[in-house]
């Protein structure tokens, strides 16, 4: 069982600690593995997210050129629309690391094996941000602390529920304290709880999903979510399926977003009927996550894919475990 751990993001980190760091030499490279994430888990809108065992791999290499040169090479059928250049998320994140270390930005290449498809509610943009931060930091010899990288990641993304578990791994609850600092709690998740993530061929942008939400909610809906998240966290900690069932309900965003996902409600109902304890929109969608015992995983997966097929939507639905290691890097062959 994953143990809980608390992090405090310290916004006042001194830059003087990094003075004198040297830029990586041309040709130096590292490999960074970054997990996918499911955010807004059940009733945990904008605060609860989990890392899943589906990784993007980034090979980051210093190349010739100044702070305007970033080359992006995508390996895999997804992501052909993604482009390099100085505005790319990976490079923008890397530049934040160099700035924090007091160094000038340099040319960078990222070769990406893309397993986490974009615009599916699985934290693809978060993997880009975290890869840029971790990769640039690793190329310099890891001068920035994990807390500093957390601060930068949340600042770039604008909300914590994807980037935090993507960097740290595990199930993470993130909240801004009265001190204005981010508090991160890694919560427990029983190994008996597995996730089937049904990933459709259709896309849904986060901006479109945000526009579908109301500008205010009722107190009664907020109270329902507060109670549900307590039940869900206890269910995930203990592996109690009944608590997960009662806790996997949301009143803040799902009632307004299911209609954006073709066949989504039917896929949810099929997962429950096949033996899932609970089912929810992953992130902003359109992927759908079902929590279940491992022995029910194949039945739940088949039911979700078959239901989407009836709506003319192709999909895949891997059975995944919680990824507890977070983002990892190691040196590549640097010639």
C-alpha positions in Angstrom: 0.0 0.0 0.0 1.3 3.4 -0.9 2.2 5.5 2.1 1.1 9.1 2.5 3.5 12.0 2.4 3.2 15.7 2.6 4.9 18.4 0.5 5.0 22.1 1.1 5.8 24.2 -2.0 8.1 27.0 -0.9 7.6 30.0 -3.1 10.4 32.0 -1.7 13.2 29.6 -2.8 16.4 31.7 -3.2 18.0 31.9 -6.6 21.4 32.5 -5.2 21.7 28.7 -4.5 22.1 28.1 -8.2 24.6 30.8 -9.1 27.6 29.3 -11.0 25.8 26.4 -12.6 27.2 25.5 -16.0 25.2 24.9 -19.1 25.2 21.3 -20.5 27.5 20.7 -23.4 26.2 20.3 -27.0 25.1 16.7 -27.5 24.5 15.9 -23.9 21.1 14.2 -23.4 18.9 12.5 -20.8 15.9 10.3 -20.9 12.8 11.4 -18.9 9.8 9.1 -18.3 6.6 11.0 -17.3 3.4 9.2 -16.3 -0.1 10.0 -17.5 -2.5 11.3 -14.9 -6.2 11.3 -14.2 -7.4 14.5 -12.6 -10.7 15.6 -11.0 -10.9 12.1 -9.7 -14.5 11.5 -8.8 -15.5 14.4 -6.6 -12.0 15.8 -6.4 -12.4 18.6 -8.9 -9.2 20.6 -9.5 -7.6 19.1 -6.4 -7.3 15.3 -6.6 -5.3 13.5 -9.2 -3.5 10.2 -9.7 -0.5 9.0 -11.8 -1.2 6.0 -13.9 1.0 3.3 -15.4 1.1 4.8 -18.9 4.2 6.9 -19.7 5.4 9.3 -22.2 9.2 9.1 -22.8 11.2 12.2 -23.7 14.8 12.1 -24.9 16.1 15.6 -24.2 19.3 16.8 -25.9 21.2 20.0 -25.9 21.7 21.2 -29.5 23.4 24.1 -31.1 21.5 27.4 -31.0 20.2 30.0 -28.7 17.0 30.4 -26.7 14.8 30.4 -29.8 15.6 26.9 -31.0 13.6 23.9 -30.0 13.2 20.8 -32.1 10.3 18.4 -31.5 10.3 14.8 -32.9 7.1 12.8 -32.2 7.3 9.0 -32.3 3.9 7.3 -32.6 0.5 7.7 -34.3 -0.7 10.5 -32.0 0.6 14.1 -31.8 1.3 14.8 -35.5 -0.2 18.2 -35.0 2.3 19.2 -32.3 5.1 21.5 -33.2 8.5 22.7 -31.9 9.6 26.3 -31.6 10.0 28.5 -28.5 6.3 28.5 -27.6 6.2 24.7 -27.1 5.2 23.7 -23.6 8.3 21.5 -23.2 10.6 24.3 -24.1 8.8 27.0 -22.1 9.1 24.8 -19.0 12.8 24.2 -19.7 13.4 28.0 -20.0 11.8 28.4 -16.5 14.4 26.1 -15.1 17.3 27.9 -16.8 15.9 31.2 -15.5 15.6 29.9 -12.0 19.3 28.8 -12.2 20.4 32.1 -13.6 21.5 30.7 -17.0 20.7 31.7 -20.5 18.4 29.4 -22.5 20.0 27.1 -25.1 18.9 25.1 -28.1 17.1 21.9 -27.2 15.7 18.8 -28.9 13.0 16.5 -27.5 12.3 13.1 -29.1 9.0 11.9 -27.7 7.6 8.4 -27.6 4.0 9.4 -27.1 1.8 6.9 -25.2 -0.4 9.5 -23.6 -2.6 10.9 -26.4 -3.3 14.7 -26.4 -6.8 16.2 -25.7 -8.1 13.0 -24.0 -8.1 14.0 -20.3 -5.0 12.1 -19.4 -2.6 15.0 -18.6 -0.7 15.1 -21.9 0.1 18.8 -21.4 1.2 18.1 -17.9 3.7 15.5 -19.2 5.1 18.1 -21.5 5.6 20.6 -18.7 7.1 18.1 -16.3 9.4 16.7 -18.9 10.7 20.1 -19.7 11.3 20.9 -16.1 12.8 17.6 -15.1 14.9 17.3 -18.3 16.4 20.7 -18.2 17.2 20.3 -14.5 18.8 16.9 -15.1 20.9 18.3 -18.0 22.4 20.8 -15.4 23.0 18.1 -12.8 19.7 18.4 -10.8 20.3 21.7 -9.0 16.7 22.6 -8.4 14.8 20.8 -5.6 11.6 18.8 -6.2 9.6 21.4 -4.3 11.0 24.1 -6.7 10.0 22.1 -9.7 6.5 21.7 -8.2 6.2 25.4 -7.8 7.3 26.0 -11.4 5.0 23.2 -12.7 1.9 24.6 -11.0 2.7 28.1 -12.1 3.0 27.1 -15.7 -0.1 24.8 -15.8 -2.3 27.2 -13.6 -3.8 24.4 -11.6 -2.1 21.5 -9.7 -4.2 18.3 -10.2 -2.3 16.9 -13.2 1.3 18.3 -12.9 1.6 17.3 -9.2 1.0 13.5 -9.6 2.8 13.6 -12.9 5.9 14.8 -11.1 5.5 13.0 -7.7 3.6 9.9 -8.7 0.8 8.3 -6.6 -2.6 9.8 -5.6 -2.1 13.5 -4.7 -4.4 15.9 -3.0 -3.3 19.5 -3.5 -4.7 22.6 -1.9 -3.6 26.2 -1.5 -3.2 26.9 2.2 -4.0 30.2 4.0 -0.3 31.0 3.8 -0.8 31.1 0.0 1.5 28.1 -0.4 0.5 24.9 -2.0 0.1 21.9 0.3 0.5 18.5 -1.4 -0.6 15.3 0.3 0.2 11.9 -1.2 -2.7 9.8 -0.2 -2.9 6.0 0.2 -4.2 3.8 -2.6 -4.7 0.1 -2.0 -2.9 -2.2 -4.5 -6.2 -4.1 -4.9 -7.8 -1.1 -6.7 -7.1 -1.0 -10.4 -8.2 1.5 -13.1 -9.6 0.8 -16.5 -9.1 3.9 -18.7 -11.2 3.9 -21.8 -9.5 6.2 -24.3 -11.7 7.1 -27.3 -10.5 8.3 -30.7 -12.5 11.5 -30.2 -10.9 14.6 -28.7 -12.1 17.2 -26.3 -10.2 20.4 -25.5 -9.9 21.5 -21.8 -11.1 25.0 -22.9 -14.3 23.6 -24.3 -14.9 21.5 -21.2 -14.3 24.6 -19.0 -16.8 26.7 -21.0 -19.5 24.1 -20.3 -19.4 24.6 -16.5 -21.5 27.1 -14.6 -20.0 30.2 -13.0 -21.4 29.3 -9.6 -22.7 26.2 -7.8 -25.1 25.6 -5.0 -24.1 25.0 -1.4 -25.9 21.7 -1.4 -23.8 20.5 -4.4 -20.6 21.6 -2.7 -21.5 19.7 0.5 -22.3 16.5 -1.5 -18.8 16.7 -3.0 -17.1 17.2 0.3 -18.8 14.2 1.8 -18.1 12.1 -1.3 -14.4 12.8 -1.4 -14.1 11.6 2.2 -15.7 8.3 1.3 -13.6 7.9 -1.9 -10.3 8.5 -0.1 -11.2 6.0 2.6 -12.3 3.5 -0.1 -9.1 3.9 -2.0 -7.0 3.6 1.1 -8.6 0.4 2.3 -9.7 -1.1 -1.0 -13.4 -1.0 0.1 -15.4 -1.2 -3.0 -18.6 0.0 -1.4 -17.0 3.2 -0.2 -15.5 3.8 -3.6 -19.0 3.3 -5.2 -20.5 5.9 -2.8 -17.6 8.2 -3.2 -17.2 8.3 -7.0 -19.9 10.9 -7.6 -19.5 14.6 -8.6 -21.8 17.6 -8.6 -19.3 20.2 -9.7 -18.3 19.4 -13.3 -19.6 16.1 -14.5 -23.3 17.0 -14.8 -22.2 19.6 -17.4 -19.5 17.7 -19.2 -21.1 14.2 -19.9 -23.1 15.7 -22.7 -19.8 16.8 -24.5 -18.7 13.1 -24.6 -20.4 11.1 -27.3 -21.7 7.9 -25.7 -20.0 8.8 -22.4 -22.9 8.1 -20.0 -23.6 4.8 -21.7 -19.9 3.8 -21.4 -20.1 4.7 -17.7 -23.2 2.6 -17.2 -21.7 -0.3 -19.0 -18.6 -0.2 -16.8 -20.7 -0.3 -13.7 -22.8 -3.2 -15.0 -19.7 -5.1 -15.8 -18.4 -4.9 -12.2 -16.7 -1.5 -11.8 -17.1 0.1 -8.3 -17.3 3.6 -9.8 -16.8 5.5 -13.0 -15.9 9.1 -13.8 -14.7 11.5 -16.5 -10.9 11.5 -16.5 -9.7 15.1 -16.3 -11.8 17.2 -18.6 -12.6 14.1 -20.8 -13.3 12.5 -23.1 -11.5 9.5 -21.6 -13.5 7.6 -18.9 -11.9 6.0 -15.9 -13.5 3.0 -14.0 -12.2 1.7 -10.7 -12.5 -2.0 -10.1 -10.9 -5.1 -8.7 -8.3 -6.7 -11.0 -10.4 -9.8 -11.7 -13.1 -7.6 -13.2 -10.7 -5.5 -15.3 -11.1 -7.4 -18.6 -14.9 -7.5 -18.4 -15.0 -3.8 -17.6 -12.6 -3.0 -20.4 -14.5 -5.0 -23.0 -17.8 -3.5 -22.0 -16.6 0.1 -22.3 -15.0 -0.4 -25.7 -18.0 -2.3 -27.0 -20.4 0.4 -25.9 -18.4 3.1 -27.6 -18.2 1.0 -30.7 -22.0 1.1 -30.8 -21.7 4.9 -31.1 -19.2 4.6 -33.9 -16.3 5.5 -31.7 -13.2 3.4 -31.6 -11.3 3.2 -28.3 -8.8 1.3 -26.2 -9.2 0.5 -22.5 -6.1 -0.6 -20.8 -6.1 -1.9 -17.2 -3.7 0.2 -15.3 -2.2 0.4 -11.8 -1.3 3.5 -9.8 2.1 4.7 -10.8 3.9 5.6 -7.6 7.4 6.6 -8.8 6.5 9.8 -10.6 8.7 11.3 -13.2 12.1 9.6 -13.5 15.2 10.5 -15.5 18.5 8.7 -16.3 21.5 9.6 -18.5 21.3 8.6 -22.2 24.2 7.7 -24.4 25.9 11.0 -24.6 28.5 9.9 -27.1 
